[in-house]
């Protein structure tokens, strides 16, 4: 079992920046993909960015060149640096871990990001 705890969400003005963090309760071994997803009110949860155990990254078109996903292995923490935030980025952001060992598909509880003037 892996517990994921997100933090860093806040209310920010358009053009501002935030860094989200996701701490895992245990080390994850093997081949895995970790990522950030978001869900706006009344909409489905969608992919924001993923990072694989091989170092590959993938971003949604809407966040390319503004968001950066990274990981600190020693701290068991996944980050999402978000720059030049827009009102359309407003959503609950969820951390996900899939594959690897412990085996399973794990989600955090989410952290709210609101971009508004």
Secondary structure by P-SEA (a helix, b strand, c coil): cbbbbbcccccccccbbbbbbbbbccccccccccbbbbbcccccccccccccccbbbbbcccccccbbbbbcccccbbbbbbcccccccccbbbbbbccccccccccccbbbbbbcc
